[in-house]
Amino acid sequence: SSAPQLWMMFSLPAVSKAYRAQPKSYLSYVLGYNGAHSLKSTLKKKDLATNVNFQIDDTSARTLLFVIFSLTPKGAQDENAVAAEFFRYINAVKQSDVNMDLYKSLQGYAAMDFDFREAQDSVMDTVSSLADSMTSFEPRDIIAGDTLVQEPNSTLVSQLLAGVTPTNMEMSLATQGFDGGSLFDKWYNVKFDQKKIPAEWVQNWASLNGGDYKSPPPLKYVPKNSFPTAPSAGEHPVVLSTDLKGIEVWWQGLGSFKKMPKASIRVKLQPTKESASPRNTANAMMHVNLLQSTMEEQLEDLQQCGLSYAARSLNDGYQLEFDGYADFLGELVKQVTAGFSARKYDDAAFHLVKQSLIDQLSDKTSKMPFEHAMDVLKVATEVGAYSTDEILAELNSTSFTLASFQSDMSHVMQSLRVTAFFYGDVTQDKSVAIAKDLLTMLNAKPLPKEDALETAVSKPAKETVVAVRNPIQGDTNHAVISAYQFGIPTIQDRVHLVLLGMMVGPAVYDTLRTQQQLGYVVSGGVVAHLPVVELRVVVQGAKAPPQEVQQRIETLLHGFTTKLETMTPAEFATWKSGMRSTLLRKDQNIGQEVGTMWSTIYTAGTCFDKKKKELAYLAQLNSTAPLVALWKKAITSEHRDVYVVEMFNDKTALPTANASNLAGAEAAKGKGELYPNQYLCELQ
């Protein structure tokens, strides 16, 4: 990571057999609390750290506690001050003794959360969790042992806290400026130094009083309602008829998970088309990061009780997400939207978040080469997508200030098109009331759909190759992304394309990775790219240069035509059976069901019964002929539409004819026409 880090490790008494008391839940809450008078909020205000995380590894021998600080430049220069704040906070917690009201509130929330725990994304995840529980808990506690606080025990909590002392700690500091030490680890190829913590530091840390720190309060927003009362719209959401101007309100009410007293809200905010620019992309990224940073303390008590939110900056505006127990979800929406709209930040907060964002975007090692190549493809093919270098140029500009940010954002947020979706235990009336509050706090002029910013995919003027340099210095890998556009599919096309993706994926992997060993990252399949569907082949490795890899991809795909043409009816029936099983698979939890519905609403579509139509067509599809025809048109035709990104390591010269960079990717986008933003839902 580009951010310097300080790690602390404490070896504490083993408490794995005392799981019915869950003493670690108390320790986790105390260390993770980010509200008023907390460790994290203080470190941020003193410009010593941007984040604090912790990890607890529990074994039958010991409990290992790791505390991880993401440091600011000031904090990286003074680890003594960072550690002093930590021990000042811990000493304050110890002085308050174990707060049994807090412990009991954790017990109450754990019971509520256990009663309404949702299924994991896959059955395999559930089976894996249960298998692990069988090795840790008694038979009666296999299901609840990792969640319920059944027998609160303040003595065990005190024993854990007692071990968090300066004399029972090891510390590790990692900074970019470290130029090597006298010791060397051959396995990780890293130089380091090792020395004792100065005795005067240890003595000082042990003697510090709590100062302004306070032990966290009991949970404030433990949900009480366990019986959902909202009705349901039926199989799919409906648009509510309201007198609200400037917002489109979709409502589902209770979905498939009717016994859950939970709700989810999704909001899409689209500014004007004229707002698309690298500067406003940088502004939007700053906006969501500032929101998260400045609202963290205020929202802590809500988020500790099963409520969560996310704010995302996207090519076509913003997306706000709210999830959790319905009792207090409206309060979360109100507070987040108020903060999102007010944008009241001081210079210190602005520069701290700005530097953190610059560090994050500047760290090229945070992504693998093929991921950088994916970013290039996005810049080359999507309206409103800008390169990391373009965004960094804006952030590093002397003109990018708090004043310019506030001015730019006031203009961008002046007019908005708003789309909202309400799911779960939230009635129509409640949904409309929350939507009204949203509009009031956003205080934006209604924006007609035709004037709102929309992202779109471009069609290459011809086969387009963009050659770029691997941005990771010293990395020996090349990367190739080949994207063959099928265009905007009908229901029949979708069925054909899903089958083709299922078939070609294993062939790509077996040929390019297993047999030819071109790299350790190899994949192939059919993916949705906004309304467009593409076959994408990804190869990352150092064995062959990108041009040769692309030639091998072409050879493989052309040869795959023969496999399609000679496929037996029995083989085809097997592939159809696999696709049918996938289509019949139901959403496992609220998150998946909300995602399915919202993805349709977000794209201004109404094809909520797409799966039913695909299943109906799949049942009557008895020949590979339509698949072969579609494959030839997109893959082997002279008029095919293909984008290829070839990423070269720093040892290999870029080809002169295709020499380009991210600016070239932007130019490539401008040469082709744009696909319309439409999603076809009819059987043709």
Secondary structure, 3 states (H helix, E strand, C coil): CCCCEEEEEEEEECCHHHCCCCHHHHHHHHHHCCCCCCHHHHHHHCCCEEEEEEEEEECCCEEEEEEEEEECHHHHCCHHHHHHHHHHHHHHHHHCCCCHHHHHHHHHHHHHHHHCCCCCCCHHHHHHHHHHHHCCCCHHHCCCCCCCCCCCCHHHHHHHHHCCCHHHEEEEEECCCCCCCCEEECCCCEEECCCCCCHHHHHHHHHCCCCCCCCCCCCCCCCCCCCCCCCECCCCCEECCCCCCCEEEEEEECCCCCCCCEEEEEEEEECEHHHCCHHHHHHHHHHHHHHHHHHHHHHHHHHCCCCEEEEEEECCEEEEEEEEEHHHHHHHHHHHHHHHHHCCCCHHHHHHHHHHHHHHHHCHHHCCHHHHHHHHHHHHHECCCCCHHHHHHHHHCCCCCHHHHHHHHHHHCCEEEEEEEEEECCCHHHHHHHHHHHHHHHCCEECCHHHECCCCEECCCCCEEEEEECCCCCCCCEEEEEEEEEECCCHHHHHHHHHHHHHHHHHHHHHHHHHCCCCCEEEEEEEEECCEEEEEEEEEECCCCHHHHHHHHHHHHHHHHHHHHCCCHHHHHHHHHHHHHHHHCCCCCHHHHHHHHHHHHHCCCCCCCHHHHHHHHHHHCCCCHHHHHHHHHHHHCCCCEEEEEEEECCCCCCCCCCECCHHHHHHHHHCCCECCCCCCCCCC
